[in-house]
Amino acid sequence: MEYHKFKKQLSNLFNNWGELSCHPKSDIFQAINKQVNSIISPNVLQLLNLAVSCLEENEIYCEIGTYPGATLISALVNNPDKIAYAVDDFSELDPKEDHFEKLSNNIEEFNIADQVLFCYQDAEEFFTEIKNQELTEKIGVYFYNSSQNYRSYLLGLLALKLIISTQALIIITNCQWTSCQQAIKDFLKISPEARLMIDFANADYLLWNGIQILTWDIQRLADKYLEKNITVDVQFQESINNITQGEINRYLSLMESKATLLFKNKKYSEAEKIYLHLIKLDKNNNNLWQNLGTIYYEQREYFKALDCVKRSLIIAPSEAINHYTAGLILERIDTNAAIEAYKKAIALNPELVDAYSNLANIYLIYNEINQAEEILKTLIANNPLHFSGYFNIGNLLLNFYQKIDEAINYYHTAFSLNPQYAEILKNLSFAYKLKDNQLEHLYYEGRYYFQQKEYQKAAKLYQQVIRIHSESINIYIHLLESLQALGKTQEAIEEFKLALEVSGDSLPLQIANLFVLPVIYQDIEEIEFYREYFHRRLNILTRYFSSDTLNTTIKSQNVVQAINVRTNFYLAYQGKNDVDFQKQYGEIVHKVMKANYPQWCQNLPSPQISPGEKIRVGYISTHLHNHSGANGCLGWVKNHNRQDFQIYCYHIGVKRDEITEQYKSYSYSFVHISNDIEAICTQITADKIHILVFPAIGMTALNGLIAALRLAPIQCMAWGHPVTSGLPTIDYFLSSELMEPENAQEHYSEKLIRLPNTSLCYVKPVLPGVKKTRSEFGIPEDCVLYLSCQSTFKYLPQHDYIFAEIAKEISNAKFVFIAAIEGQHITNIFRQRLQKAFAKLGLNSEDYCIILPRQISYEFLQLNQISDIYLDTFIWSGGFTTLNAISCNLPIVTCPGEFMRGRHSYAFLKILGITDTIAQSEAEYIEIAVRLGLDIDWRNSIIERTKENQHRVFDDKTSVEGLEAFYKQVAGKNSEKSNLI
């Protein structure tokens, strides 16, 4: 077999050889796959076809594992003079189906039956039988696609040596398994005739199916001593096979994640291939059948989908989700069966909210209104804190009974449980329109458009409301928010002045106006203007509260409601020391909360912990979900020593996701109470928490209101929003020794605690198995790609010129930014700033700057994977975004700022031991960024060092140990004084 010819011709048969988008130039292999319903990669089929075409006279092709025939057909198609052994006993397939008949039909369909010698037996039987025959033909190409374990791989290779040609190719699939790789390594050790030519074991599985290609050449014997006595260590085989199960579990998890990404990207056929492949490895995996069924459902192949779900129901009949999925599919096939499926799902899991809703919808379609109403009332009874039941009953009452007032009441309840669900606002607006209540109709329509980020429409509607009812303070506040989101901060201030004239100096309006700060600034002068404006408004507010402002219960409650709307979140992004402002505002918030909740503002004695008693630590936040505000504490909660600590988590926001469930699973007690101050405080005090920790006080107003109370003897905040709280009720700020400058205590009202290293115990992100190309993001393939992916409000105008300076030196540079979460108006302001900065250097920013829409988490990681260099922001550094970049081995350019919030990336690089890319000035930052763009060798050396050392950054348990030492010290359970205090 001319393997040199094979190697030489290989790249000519593929488009984009060596790239992610590599595929055969011929379409025939894709067609074969489709016709025989195969999951083998067309790339592998092309390889086999080429290999067989290189066979010489008296050489034969042999494949172990043939069904459903795609590999056999592809090997022989257009090779009419070649003969093949095909070996398969179908033992790894479903015994209920006639696989031999299907294979035979496929072979007949492609007219290759006369070229095939089929052996209905396993590989060992085949080799035992064939070695006793005196064959004139030798095997020139051997393809193995059967049992995936050490023994099968190695024994097949050893047996092959007796019947292989003097020169041959050996092609083996699924070499991603360590055990299989070990079998090949062992074969190579004792077979000097063999060499590894191509290794795709760790390449994209969908492209190459984990193949390794060996060449065999008898001439190599002259160079090596061949070990004569080959023995197989059975005990070693068994240990390898034991490893394989662990490998399978890891592999299943990895590939299932990859299939999920493909599904989310609507690449259904590719996801289907993976699931079919994984099901061969684990036939009794409920999730695999579930997910495969979902793929068929999305493609409207309902009977295929139902077959998959039936398999799930056999495997796990008590899993409610299986019956729910069956209901979804059966709605398209058999309504009565769908009803029964949903009822079964509800019986198994009364918290499966969507099952109730879908069941009610079926009843409504068939005009069975009473039954639908009964189902929805059952939903509310079983899930009183979920908005869905109230919302759907509101719809039913409005649409079928025309009971408008009752519907409105249900909508308001739904909205109180989930203020982020915009459809509730839309329906409220419609209901009030039916009542001829123009004021409320326009008001809720405005709120709906605000949530949809259509701020211009929202502002116009609020202005209409004001013309009808000019004394409504609430409307003015919403109008201010809309104008701020449009970047019209000055216009918002003018509206505020008019509102004050109408309202007679309303205190809630004064509070709302304090927070009217630009999301993004046009220039440095604007920063100074609005900082001074904030200072003046804060002083006015302080004077209000120095008098007897809270002299009635109603006034006190109104002020709490006003404070609970917003925070001064954007103040910290001006890049200044905010400790005095924060303390001044913190005193106001504490005074308000004390007036309303005096029972929860009393000083509490230091913890008295009995011997053997555990320290009760509570973590409380509106963001105990996948959000930077609380992700940093998850590693603490997960890794706390349960012998010494009892962990309580209080989720006081609305959103829940997989991170919420992790917090729950790691907690001794987990409570979810949304937007109910009294219920939250009652629960915490009942739990008698010793230490209460707020991961991110500044993220939402509710966090700050709760933090302004005294609910535990010791109260701390972490750096989910790394700015001092200014609250007299927060005792300690939990920070990082590497992130804080020497004078850091000056920046905090709390006592600063410098935890070891970065203070984080953060698990390395799982990188997407499916990679996107640059072209899929709309980015040129041949550019030097600088990723600068922070929230838009982190970019201050004085640093815009830096991108232009880099572009001046790197002609093919592209800077990728992410659009503002606040909407297109803010993104446009940032785009205009870049245009101005580039124009000063005679450059067009549109030639260099790309602003992508916001990305979901796995797309964001995919963007990191295709980038060359990560540019950190000044003043406010990347935190978890930088950790994502490190996980993707990106070189990081940073310049540490004055405050902790500008030194995150600096700390990560110090841990990595990569200080070369830490700049001490803006000029040096530009110099480093340019060098990384031009000097590929240096860039690659940084990448390699990041790969080698990134384990230091992730899952760092020393931070947890330091934190626990601090907790023990402040709780009086550690006789040795911690050096952190």
Secondary structure, DSSP 8 states (H G I E B T S, - for coil): --HHHHHHHHGGGEETTTSTT-EES-SHHHHHHHHHT--S-HHHHHHHHHHHHT--TTEEEEEE--TTSHHHHHHHTT-TT--EEEE---TTS-TTS-HHHHHHHHHHHTT-GGGEEEE-S-HHHHHHHHHTS--S-EEEEEEE-S--SHHHHHHHHHHHTTTEEEEEEEEES-TTSHHHHHHHHHHHHT-TTEEEEEE-TTS-HHHHTT-EEEEEEGGGGGTS---S-----HHHHHHHHHHHHHHHHHHHHHHHHHHHHHHHTT-HHHHHHHHHHHHHH-TT-HHHHHHHHHHHHHTT-HHHHHHHHHHHHHH-TT-HHHHHHHHHHHTTT-HHHHHHHHHHHHHH-TT-HHHHHHHHHHHHHTT-HHHHHHHHHHHHHH-TT-HHHHHHHHHHHHHHS--HHHHHHHHHHHHHH-TT-HHHHHHHHHHHHHTT-HHHHHHHHHHHHHHTT-HHHHHHHHHHHHHH-TT-HHHHHHHHHHHHHTT-HHHHHHHHHHHHHHHTS-HHHHHHHHT---SS-SSHHHHHHHHHHHHHHHHHHHHHHHSSTT-SHHHHHHHHHHHTT---GGGGGG-S--HHHHHHHHHHHHHHHHHH-GGGSS--------TT--EEEEEEETT-SSSHHHHHHHHHHHH--TTTEEEEEEE-SS---HHHHHHHHT-SEEEE--S-HHHHHHHHHHHT-SEEEES-GGG-HHHHHHHTS--SSEEEE-SSS-S----TT--EEEEETTT--TTGGGG-SSEEEEESTTS---------SS---TGGGT--TTSEEEE--S-GGG--GGGTHHHHHHHHH-TTEEEEEE--TT-HHHHHHHHHHHHHHHHTTT--GGGTEEEE----HHHHHHHHHT-SEEE--SSS--SHHHHHHHHTT--EEB---SSGGG-HHHHHHHHHT--TTB-SSHHHHHHHHHHHHH-HHHHHHHHHHHHHHGGGTSS-HHHHHHHHHHHHHHTT--SS--TT-
